[in-house]
Amino acid sequence: MADFSAATAVEPRTGAGTGADGHEFDAALDEQWSVGGKLHGGYLLAVLGRAAARASGVAHPHLTAIGGAFVEPPAPGPAVVAVEVLRAGRGTTQLRARLSQDGRPCVEALITQGLLEEGEAWWTSSEPVDLPPERDCFPMPPEAPGAGLRVALMEVVEQRLNPADLGFAAGEPGRRGTVSGWQRLADGSDWDPLSLLVALDPVPPVSYDLGLPGWAPTVQFGAYIRRLPAPGPVRVRMTATEVAGDRMDEVAHAWDGKDRLVAQATQFAAVRVPR
């Protein structure tokens, strides 16, 4: 099993010839971080975030915001990440990053790096999702019932779904547009600003709860990391607002063991709607 740090590692390219504000890195995309043979969107953004952190330096070590566009799904194996520093300020560094494979752009993102803390919010309307205890939730296996595809991601992420959201596995989807559960990294590592991108893109997508099984590829994905999470699992709730024109939105929130909102995301995904 490839741990998250190793699976997202990047190394500066030798002789890349980039300018003062440009950086290029080699990456090895790990097939275990995939769903149905396609590399997981949150994982791919984390690879870009790893490179951005290397380019931004020690003053702004943490990813705080990212907006990614998925152009073409890359295959597991070698890839190149190019990072351009757009602005290095006192409080943040803003960057543009592109993941390419065989000379073709696959994922591109605008990234903001900063310095996160663990403190409480000055004000919040966030209420953690109400879940049964972790031990009473359903562990998602790689060969998930009702999925129709292999989810290798479940070998590296331990996810336990709320039993109330599992109707789709018995052919009786709840049609509430909600999926929620507990998540841990299988290697025992604690969540951090980069790995939270994986947690914010949980499996299965909300479309399963709506009676629309199958792959739901991400078109665009935007995330905010709010604070450093406490050690232990996170609780994630994903909801949808509308499905139309073969597209759906998915909004995810993640809370740590201290009931604090640690990250949130919105994505636009493709979905096959019966005609």
C-alpha positions in Angstrom: 0.0 0.0 0.0 1.4 3.4 -1.0 0.9 5.9 1.8 -0.4 9.4 0.9 2.9 11.2 1.2 4.7 8.8 -1.1 1.8 8.7 -3.6 1.8 12.5 -3.9 5.6 13.0 -3.9 7.1 15.3 -6.5 10.8 15.9 -7.3 12.3 18.9 -9.1 13.1 18.2 -12.7 16.8 18.5 -13.6 17.6 20.8 -16.4 14.0 22.0 -16.8 15.1 25.5 -17.7 12.2 27.3 -16.0 12.3 31.0 -15.2 12.5 32.7 -11.8 8.8 32.3 -11.2 8.5 28.8 -12.8 9.1 25.3 -11.4 8.8 21.9 -12.9 8.4 18.6 -11.0 8.3 14.9 -11.8 5.5 12.9 -10.2 4.6 9.2 -10.3 0.8 8.8 -10.2 -0.3 5.8 -8.1 -3.0 3.5 -9.4 -4.2 2.7 -5.9 -5.7 6.2 -5.6 -8.3 5.4 -8.3 -12.0 4.7 -8.8 -13.0 2.4 -11.6 -9.5 2.6 -13.0 -9.6 6.4 -13.1 -7.3 8.4 -10.8 -9.3 10.1 -8.0 -9.8 13.9 -8.5 -8.9 14.9 -5.0 -5.7 12.9 -5.2 -4.7 14.6 -8.5 -5.3 18.0 -7.0 -3.2 17.0 -4.0 -0.3 16.2 -6.3 -0.6 19.7 -7.7 -0.8 21.1 -4.1 2.4 19.2 -3.2 4.2 20.8 -6.0 2.8 24.2 -5.2 4.0 23.9 -1.6 7.5 23.2 -2.8 7.4 26.2 -5.1 5.9 28.6 -2.5 8.5 28.0 0.2 8.4 27.8 4.0 6.5 31.0 4.7 3.3 29.6 3.3 3.4 25.8 3.7 -0.3 25.0 3.7 -2.8 24.8 0.9 -5.7 27.1 1.8 -7.7 27.2 -1.5 -7.7 25.5 -4.8 -9.8 25.6 -8.0 -9.1 22.8 -10.5 -10.3 22.0 -14.0 -10.1 18.4 -15.2 -9.2 18.4 -18.9 -8.2 14.8 -19.6 -7.9 11.8 -17.2 -4.2 10.9 -16.8 -3.1 7.3 -16.5 -1.1 5.9 -13.5 2.6 6.4 -14.1 5.0 9.3 -14.8 3.6 12.9 -15.1 5.0 16.4 -15.0 3.7 19.2 -12.8 4.6 22.8 -13.9 4.0 25.5 -11.3 4.1 29.3 -11.8 4.2 31.7 -8.9 1.7 34.5 -9.7 2.3 36.5 -6.6 4.2 36.0 -3.3 2.7 38.3 -0.7 3.1 38.6 3.0 0.0 36.5 3.9 -0.4 34.3 0.9 1.3 32.9 -2.2 -0.8 32.5 -5.3 0.2 30.0 -8.0 -0.9 28.3 -11.1 -0.2 24.6 -11.5 -0.7 22.2 -14.4 -0.3 18.4 -14.5 0.6 17.0 -17.9 1.3 13.6 -19.3 3.0 12.8 -22.6 2.9 16.5 -23.4 -0.9 16.8 -22.9 -2.5 18.9 -20.2 -4.6 16.8 -17.8 -5.4 18.9 -14.7 -4.9 22.7 -14.2 -5.5 24.6 -10.9 -5.2 28.0 -9.3 -3.8 27.6 -5.8 -3.5 29.8 -2.7 -0.9 28.8 -0.1 -0.8 30.3 3.4 -0.3 29.4 7.1 -3.1 27.5 8.8 -3.7 27.3 12.5 -5.8 25.0 14.7 -7.9 27.7 16.5 -11.6 28.1 16.8 -13.8 30.1 14.4 -14.7 33.7 15.3 -18.2 32.9 13.9 -19.7 29.9 12.2 -23.1 28.5 11.1 -21.5 25.1 10.5 -23.1 22.2 12.4 -21.3 18.8 12.1 -23.2 16.1 10.4 -25.0 13.8 12.8 -23.6 10.3 12.3 -23.8 6.9 14.2 -20.6 5.9 16.0 -17.8 5.0 13.6 -18.1 1.3 14.5 -21.8 1.3 13.6 -21.2 2.6 10.1 -20.7 0.5 7.0 -17.1 0.0 5.9 -16.8 0.5 2.1 -14.8 -2.4 0.5 -12.9 -2.0 -2.8 -15.6 -4.2 -4.4 -18.5 -2.1 -3.2 -22.1 -3.5 -3.5 -24.1 -1.6 -6.1 -21.0 0.2 -7.4 -20.5 -1.8 -10.6 -16.7 -1.0 -10.5 -13.6 -1.6 -8.4 -12.8 1.2 -6.0 -9.1 0.8 -5.3 -9.2 4.0 -3.3 -10.9 2.1 -0.5 -7.6 0.2 0.0 -5.9 3.4 1.0 -8.8 5.3 2.6 -11.0 3.7 5.3 -14.5 5.0 4.8 -17.5 4.1 6.8 -20.9 5.2 5.4 -23.9 6.2 7.3 -26.3 3.2 7.1 -29.1 5.7 6.4 -27.4 6.5 3.1 -27.0 2.9 1.9 -30.3 2.3 0.2 -28.7 2.3 -3.2 -26.8 -0.9 -2.4 -30.2 -2.7 -2.1 -31.7 -1.1 -5.2 -33.6 1.4 -3.1 -31.8 4.8 -3.2 -33.0 7.3 -0.7 -33.2 10.1 -3.3 -32.3 12.7 -0.7 -29.2 13.8 -2.5 -27.0 13.1 0.5 -24.0 10.8 1.3 -22.2 11.0 4.6 -19.7 9.0 6.7 -16.4 8.7 8.6 -13.0 8.7 6.9 -9.5 7.7 7.9 -6.2 7.2 6.0 -5.5 3.5 5.9 -1.8 4.0 6.7 -2.6 5.5 10.0 -1.5 9.0 9.0 -3.5 12.0 10.3 -5.3 14.2 7.8 -3.6 17.3 6.6 -4.4 20.2 4.2 -3.5 18.1 1.1 -5.0 14.8 2.1 -8.3 16.6 3.0 -8.8 17.1 -0.7 -9.3 13.3 -1.0 -11.8 13.3 1.9 -13.8 16.1 0.2 -14.3 13.9 -2.9 -15.8 10.8 -1.2 -17.0 7.6 -2.9 -19.8 7.0 -3.9 -20.9 10.3 -5.4 -24.3 11.7 -4.5 -25.7 10.4 -7.8 -25.9 6.9 -6.3 -28.3 8.1 -3.7 -30.4 9.6 -6.6 -30.6 6.3 -8.4 -27.9 7.2 -10.9 -25.1 4.7 -10.4 -21.9 4.8 -12.5 -18.8 6.9 -12.8 -19.4 10.6 -12.2 -16.3 12.3 -13.5 -15.4 15.7 -12.0 -15.3 18.6 -14.4 -14.3 21.4 -12.0 -13.5 21.3 -8.3 -13.0 24.1 -5.8 -12.0 23.6 -2.1 -11.2 25.7 0.9 -9.1 24.3 3.8 -10.1 26.2 6.9 -7.8 24.9 9.6 -5.4 22.1 10.6 -7.5 19.1 11.6 -7.2 17.4 15.0 -5.8 13.9 14.9 -8.2 11.1 14.1 -11.0 10.6 11.6 -13.1 13.2 9.9 -16.8 13.2 9.2 -17.8 14.2 5.7 -21.2 15.1 4.3 -21.8 15.6 0.6 -25.0 16.9 -0.8 -26.4 17.8 -4.2 -28.6 20.8 -5.2 -29.7 19.9 -8.7 -29.1 17.4 -11.5 -29.8 18.8 -15.0 -28.2 18.7 -18.5 -26.1 15.6 -17.6 -24.4 17.7 -14.9 -24.7 17.7 -11.1 -23.2 19.8 -8.3 -21.8 18.2 -5.1 -21.1 20.2 -2.0 -18.9 18.6 0.7 -18.1 19.6 4.3 -15.6 17.9 6.6 -15.4 18.2 10.4 -12.7 16.9 12.7 -13.0 15.2 16.1 -13.4 18.6 17.8 -16.5 19.3 15.8 -14.7 22.1 13.8 -15.2 22.6 10.1 -11.8 21.8 8.6 -12.5 21.9 4.9 -15.3 22.4 2.3 -15.6 21.9 -1.4 -17.9 22.3 -4.4 -17.6 20.3 -7.6 -19.3 20.1 -10.9 -19.5 16.6 -12.2 -20.9 14.8 -15.3 -23.7 12.3 -14.7 -25.7 10.1 -17.0 -29.4 10.9 -16.7 -32.0 8.4 -18.1 -33.8 9.8 -21.2 
